[in-house]
Amino acid sequence: MAITEINLPNDEFVRRTRVKDGDGKLYLKCINIGQGDCTFIVCPNGKRMMIDGGSTEWGDTDIDKVRANLPYKDDELPIDVLVMTHPCRDHYNKLGDLLGKSSVGMVYYGYDLGQYKAFAFRSWANGWGRYKGKAWDYGGMEELFVNKDKPAARLLLDGGGGCKLTAIAANVKATRSNTDSYAKNTASVVVLCNFGTDRFLIPGDATCDTEAFILAQYKDKLDQLKLKILRVAHHGSASSSMSAFVNATAPPLAIISCSKKSKGHGLPRRTVVKRFLPKLQDVASHDIGYFDDEGGNECATLIEDEAGLPETNLPFVKVSTEKDLWETSFQGTYSTVLTGK
């Protein structure tokens, strides 16, 4: 695996990713944002992409710690592409705090824009209240469709040096559950990055329905789904990470964005963690945790069917592993440098 450096000090990450035209390497940061999601990518040519930026429970982090991970200059963070995978608050409600009036070249999103209802997001979008004079500044906006009706993948960003960031699913229709929350998650924009021999996937809250669509699209070219890094869908929910998808992607490194305090969501689930562990590469022993749903069904949709997300009665279990599963609630922000070689 062409991962040359893991967890650069923030000052070094910031210094390198401020280079205007890039340094020929790919920088990936999966940020500890509590119960939420935020991924920041700087391409070999210096172009930047942010995928999501939300949190409903900070856990052991806060907005200042999140911002410290990013290369601001004069309190601005210009990016070329912003992807809002779907309208669940923990994926987009902090974008105003992260971006402010920073310029954004293009915004891509999944599902109906009218469903992005979080007040903080609406305030930022309209320049209300504390966002007065700091409303978002974007060059264009598009709802993405990469589904059964429009199956062609969409190039979102050419990162130079052969680096391509592509949407391989977006607005896929749900079949396993008819709830609004499951439909939103299934519609998640799924971003695949190809850079030489390096390949990683950022799937938002994609469900088994989304994964089934992707597998169908790649059925004659499954080798193109073999990953170096996978950001596990939906924080390790049982409604995602079906066996066929885990086997097809076979990542040596999996990253779960989660909060140890997120008992109301009960994520990640034991059944999902155990599905990944045999695929992962060996590393030094470290702690991980999961909510124990032993015997739970694969592709279960119960968590989406509970509108209020009441606290789960599942016990939280902390264990040690020598497999390369990175949980942001235990290990914090993950960052790496990829060379494509």
LINMO-V737624 format. One record per residue. N is the residue number from 1. SS is DSSP state (@ for helix, = for strand, . for the rest). OMEGA is omega in whole degrees, -180 to 180 (* if undefined). Layout:
n->N ss->SS omega->OMEGA
n->N ss->SS omega->OMEGA
This chain:
n->1 ss->. omega->-176
n->2 ss->. omega->173
n->3 ss->= omega->-173
n->4 ss->= omega->-178
n->5 ss->= omega->179
n->6 ss->= omega->178
n->7 ss->. omega->171
n->8 ss->. omega->171
n->9 ss->. omega->-175
n->10 ss->@ omega->-178
n->11 ss->@ omega->178
n->12 ss->@ omega->176
n->13 ss->@ omega->-180
n->14 ss->@ omega->-179
n->15 ss->@ omega->-177
n->16 ss->@ omega->-174
n->17 ss->@ omega->172
n->18 ss->. omega->180
n->19 ss->. omega->-170
n->20 ss->. omega->-175
n->21 ss->. omega->178
n->22 ss->. omega->180
n->23 ss->. omega->178
n->24 ss->. omega->178
n->25 ss->. omega->180
n->26 ss->= omega->-180
n->27 ss->= omega->-178
n->28 ss->= omega->176
n->29 ss->= omega->172
n->30 ss->= omega->-165
n->31 ss->. omega->173
n->32 ss->. omega->-178
n->33 ss->. omega->-179
n->34 ss->. omega->177
n->35 ss->. omega->-177
n->36 ss->= omega->-177
n->37 ss->= omega->174
n->38 ss->= omega->179
n->39 ss->= omega->-179
n->40 ss->= omega->-175
n->41 ss->= omega->172
n->42 ss->= omega->-172
n->43 ss->. omega->179
n->44 ss->. omega->179
n->45 ss->. omega->177
n->46 ss->. omega->179
n->47 ss->. omega->-173
n->48 ss->= omega->173
n->49 ss->= omega->169
n->50 ss->= omega->177
n->51 ss->= omega->179
n->52 ss->= omega->180
n->53 ss->= omega->-178
n->54 ss->= omega->178
n->55 ss->= omega->175
n->56 ss->. omega->179
n->57 ss->. omega->-172
n->58 ss->. omega->-175
n->59 ss->. omega->-178
n->60 ss->. omega->178
n->61 ss->. omega->176
n->62 ss->. omega->-174
n->63 ss->@ omega->180
n->64 ss->@ omega->178
n->65 ss->@ omega->178
n->66 ss->@ omega->-179
n->67 ss->@ omega->-180
n->68 ss->. omega->179
n->69 ss->. omega->-169
n->70 ss->. omega->-173
n->71 ss->. omega->177
n->72 ss->. omega->172
n->73 ss->= omega->-175
n->74 ss->. omega->176
n->75 ss->. omega->177
n->76 ss->= omega->-178
n->77 ss->. omega->-180
n->78 ss->. omega->178
n->79 ss->= omega->-178
n->80 ss->= omega->-179
n->81 ss->= omega->170
n->82 ss->= omega->176
n->83 ss->= omega->172
n->84 ss->= omega->-168
n->85 ss->. omega->-178
n->86 ss->. omega->-173
n->87 ss->. omega->165
n->88 ss->. omega->-168
n->89 ss->@ omega->-176
n->90 ss->@ omega->176
n->91 ss->@ omega->-176
n->92 ss->. omega->-169
n->93 ss->. omega->179
n->94 ss->. omega->-178
n->95 ss->@ omega->179
n->96 ss->@ omega->178
n->97 ss->@ omega->-177
n->98 ss->@ omega->-172
n->99 ss->@ omega->-179
n->100 ss->. omega->-179
n->101 ss->. omega->177
n->102 ss->. omega->180
n->103 ss->= omega->178
n->104 ss->= omega->-176
n->105 ss->= omega->-177
n->106 ss->= omega->177
n->107 ss->= omega->173
n->108 ss->= omega->-179
n->109 ss->= omega->176
n->110 ss->. omega->178
n->111 ss->. omega->-174
n->112 ss->. omega->-179
n->113 ss->@ omega->179
n->114 ss->@ omega->179
n->115 ss->@ omega->175
n->116 ss->. omega->-166
n->117 ss->. omega->-177
n->118 ss->. omega->-174
n->119 ss->@ omega->180
n->120 ss->@ omega->179
n->121 ss->@ omega->179
n->122 ss->@ omega->179
n->123 ss->@ omega->178
n->124 ss->@ omega->-178
n->125 ss->@ omega->-177
n->126 ss->@ omega->179
n->127 ss->. omega->-179
n->128 ss->. omega->170
n->129 ss->@ omega->-176
n->130 ss->@ omega->177
n->131 ss->@ omega->177
n->132 ss->. omega->-177
n->133 ss->. omega->-180
n->134 ss->. omega->178
n->135 ss->. omega->-177
n->136 ss->. omega->-176
n->137 ss->= omega->-175
n->138 ss->= omega->-177
n->139 ss->. omega->-180
n->140 ss->. omega->-178
n->141 ss->= omega->-178
n->142 ss->= omega->170
n->143 ss->= omega->-176
n->144 ss->. omega->175
n->145 ss->. omega->172
n->146 ss->= omega->-173
n->147 ss->. omega->-176
n->148 ss->. omega->-179
n->149 ss->. omega->180
n->150 ss->. omega->-169
n->151 ss->. omega->-176
n->152 ss->. omega->176
n->153 ss->. omega->-178
n->154 ss->= omega->174
n->155 ss->= omega->180
n->156 ss->= omega->-177
n->157 ss->= omega->172
n->158 ss->= omega->-175
n->159 ss->= omega->179
n->160 ss->= omega->178
n->161 ss->. omega->-178
n->162 ss->. omega->179
n->163 ss->= omega->180
n->164 ss->= omega->175
n->165 ss->= omega->-167
n->166 ss->= omega->172
n->167 ss->= omega->-180
n->168 ss->= omega->172
n->169 ss->= omega->177
n->170 ss->= omega->-179
n->171 ss->. omega->171
n->172 ss->. omega->-178
n->173 ss->. omega->-179
n->174 ss->. omega->176
n->175 ss->. omega->-174
n->176 ss->. omega->179
n->177 ss->. omega->-179
n->178 ss->. omega->178
n->179 ss->. omega->180
n->180 ss->@ omega->-177
n->181 ss->@ omega->179
n->182 ss->@ omega->179
n->183 ss->@ omega->179
n->184 ss->@ omega->-179
n->185 ss->@ omega->180
n->186 ss->@ omega->-178
n->187 ss->. omega->-177
n->188 ss->. omega->170
n->189 ss->. omega->179
n->190 ss->= omega->-175
n->191 ss->= omega->176
n->192 ss->= omega->176
n->193 ss->= omega->173
n->194 ss->= omega->178
n->195 ss->= omega->-176
n->196 ss->. omega->179
n->197 ss->. omega->-179
n->198 ss->= omega->180
n->199 ss->= omega->175
n->200 ss->= omega->-174
n->201 ss->= omega->176
n->202 ss->= omega->-170
n->203 ss->. omega->-178
n->204 ss->. omega->178
n->205 ss->. omega->-179
n->206 ss->. omega->-179
n->207 ss->. omega->177
n->208 ss->@ omega->176
n->209 ss->@ omega->178
n->210 ss->@ omega->-179
n->211 ss->@ omega->179
n->212 ss->@ omega->177
n->213 ss->@ omega->-179
n->214 ss->@ omega->179
n->215 ss->@ omega->179
n->216 ss->@ omega->-180
n->217 ss->@ omega->-176
n->218 ss->. omega->-173
n->219 ss->. omega->-180
n->220 ss->. omega->-178
n->221 ss->. omega->-175
n->222 ss->@ omega->178
n->223 ss->@ omega->180
n->224 ss->@ omega->176
n->225 ss->@ omega->179
n->226 ss->. omega->-172
n->227 ss->. omega->167
n->228 ss->. omega->-178
n->229 ss->= omega->174
n->230 ss->= omega->171
n->231 ss->= omega->-170
n->232 ss->. omega->-176
n->233 ss->@ omega->171
n->234 ss->@ omega->171
n->235 ss->@ omega->-180
n->236 ss->@ omega->179
n->237 ss->. omega->178
n->238 ss->. omega->179
n->239 ss->. omega->-178
n->240 ss->. omega->174
n->241 ss->. omega->175
n->242 ss->. omega->-175
n->243 ss->@ omega->-178
n->244 ss->@ omega->-179
n->245 ss->@ omega->178
n->246 ss->@ omega->180
n->247 ss->@ omega->-178
n->248 ss->@ omega->-177
n->249 ss->@ omega->176
n->250 ss->. omega->-177
n->251 ss->. omega->173
n->252 ss->. omega->179
n->253 ss->= omega->177
n->254 ss->= omega->-178
n->255 ss->= omega->178
n->256 ss->= omega->175
n->257 ss->. omega->-175
n->258 ss->. omega->178
n->259 ss->. omega->179
n->260 ss->. omega->-178
n->261 ss->. omega->-174
n->262 ss->. omega->-178
n->263 ss->. omega->-180
n->264 ss->. omega->178
n->265 ss->. omega->180
n->266 ss->. omega->-177
n->267 ss->. omega->3
n->268 ss->. omega->180
n->269 ss->= omega->-179
n->270 ss->@ omega->-176
n->271 ss->@ omega->180
n->272 ss->@ omega->179
n->273 ss->@ omega->-178
n->274 ss->@ omega->179
n->275 ss->@ omega->-178
n->276 ss->@ omega->-168
n->277 ss->@ omega->-178
n->278 ss->. omega->-177
n->279 ss->. omega->-168
n->280 ss->. omega->179
n->281 ss->. omega->179
n->282 ss->= omega->177
n->283 ss->= omega->177
n->284 ss->= omega->-179
n->285 ss->= omega->179
n->286 ss->= omega->-177
n->287 ss->= omega->169
n->288 ss->= omega->178
n->289 ss->= omega->177
n->290 ss->= omega->173
n->291 ss->= omega->-167
n->292 ss->. omega->176
n->293 ss->. omega->-176
n->294 ss->. omega->-178
n->295 ss->. omega->179
n->296 ss->. omega->-177
n->297 ss->. omega->172
n->298 ss->. omega->-179
n->299 ss->. omega->176
n->300 ss->. omega->-179
n->301 ss->. omega->-175
n->302 ss->@ omega->-176
n->303 ss->@ omega->176
n->304 ss->@ omega->-177
n->305 ss->@ omega->178
n->306 ss->. omega->-173
n->307 ss->. omega->-176
n->308 ss->. omega->-177
n->309 ss->. omega->178
n->310 ss->. omega->-179
n->311 ss->. omega->179
n->312 ss->. omega->176
n->313 ss->. omega->180
n->314 ss->. omega->178
n->315 ss->. omega->175
n->316 ss->= omega->-176
n->317 ss->= omega->175
n->318 ss->= omega->-179
n->319 ss->= omega->173
n->320 ss->= omega->179
n->321 ss->= omega->173
n->322 ss->= omega->176
n->323 ss->= omega->-171
n->324 ss->. omega->171
n->325 ss->= omega->-177
n->326 ss->= omega->175
n->327 ss->= omega->-177
n->328 ss->@ omega->179
n->329 ss->@ omega->179
n->330 ss->@ omega->-174
n->331 ss->@ omega->180
n->332 ss->. omega->-179
n->333 ss->. omega->176
n->334 ss->= omega->174
n->335 ss->= omega->-180
n->336 ss->= omega->177
n->337 ss->= omega->-179
n->338 ss->= omega->-178
n->339 ss->. omega->-178
n->340 ss->. omega->-176
n->341 ss->. omega->*
